[in-house]
Amino acid sequence: MKIAIIGTGYVGLVSGVCLSDFGHEVVCVDKDPAKIDALTHGKVPIYEPGLEDLLARNVEAGRLSFSGDFASAVSSADAVFIAVGTPTRRGDGHADLTFVYEAAEEIGRAITGYTVVVTKSTVPVGTNAEVERRIKAVNPDADFDVASNPEFLREGAAIDDFMRPDRVVVGVSSERAADVLADVYRPLYLRDFPIVVTDLESAEMIKYAANAFLATKITFINEIAALCERVGADVKQVSRGMGLDNRIGNKFLHAGPGYGGSCFPKDTSALARIGQEAGMPMRITEAVMDVNDRVKRRMIDKVIDLCGGQLSDQRIVVYGVTFKPNTDDMRDAPSLTILPALVGQGAEVRVVDPEGRREGETLLPGVTWFDDPYEAATGATAAILLTEWNEFRALDLARLSDRMETPRMADLRNIYDPDAVKAAGFAEYVSVGRA
Ligand code: UGA
């Protein structure tokens, strides 16, 4: 089967590489010639474990290629996936669909023979119907169907999520399109992963509902964590006790500094907007967005308290600034709220992050970057554990406290055992939801 993927961002690239690994013939198309050139030379512009190797393997096998030639990639494809960005539109919180509609119209002009146009980008309910309308408008004779195939990849675990999904969601409006998508995902059928076939609108809604629900779950436990601190409970024990109930489940129940990333903030905001426009406000989602902002700000207060009420003569070392481990993605990372506040209040801020520096250097002015966690801690008056990279999960705490002027730690991911931290020489240790 021949597949064209429009957009070589995160979702497009991972999908293209994995679909070629299924055995399909895949061309990934992008307007940016520099990106195509880099990818053709095997250079992956994002950090995603395993992606570069899998890409190289499939390029070598002749199944995967990169091109700027939109028309020829689309005209020979049986299925064209739209995987362009849908950023939050400035000012109103809505998903910006400019790139999706531009891609749809270009596809419309290039289509030859029956083609299924599949939207992978996260788009509001009704977008696929509009994609169909726009294709028809530019090419009334086009033989095509549209389909919605939302993506549930987690950054840092994207290949595994693609190859071993909990489910694949496919929204279609014809049997013929359903058959083409069944062919696309046949390797998964063989391994018995559930494929949920729905109408277009339901597939579009599933994606927003799933992300909003996960953001809600995280935010719920973050709010419980704040209460635990007040009443003397331990949120780790609470979340274990809750999560063992199968109806609740233990995933996405880790308290922390607030959710971030390229998806939850954008999708909750878009869902809230969709609700407002439909006259059905999404009150829970709106509250989640508001509480998540407060959670991030609460972390700033935690650090200020740890440092005795003011930051002007403090040297603070921060471990991890990406929104989560195993990614270089800084979008909406809690660090972008927390660090500028510390710098603004006069602290000297030192940062260590295995992959965050390239993007972080422009996003976090006024901080100093280090590679070595112990060197960074020299003379520090507080350490903040902000993103739970593996290399920060087993720091030599005694060595760290030796290096610091005042050994104090804010563990915002609840990685360490409070007693072990104190035994290693830390005078003060605060975490999230543990009194
Ligand atoms: C999320 C979803 O998990 C994917 O299923 C979805 O496909 C993706 O969005 C998307 O819409 O494209 P991602 O943003 O890569 O994936 O990252 P997550 O692992 O979901 O983490 C999101 C945020 O929640 C991070 O800031 C993380 O630190 C935070 N988090 C997660 C917690 O604070 N506690 C938890 O228990 C879990």
Boltz pocket constraint, residues with backbone or C-beta under 6 A from the ligand:
constraints:
  - pocket:
      binder: B
      contacts: [[A, 122], [A, 151], [A, 152], [A, 153], [A, 154], [A, 155], [A, 156], [A, 211], [A, 214], [A, 218], [A, 251], [A, 252], [A, 253], [A, 254], [A, 255], [A, 256], [A, 257], [A, 258], [A, 259], [A, 260], [A, 261], [A, 262], [A, 263], [A, 264], [A, 323], [A, 324]]
      max_distance: 6.0
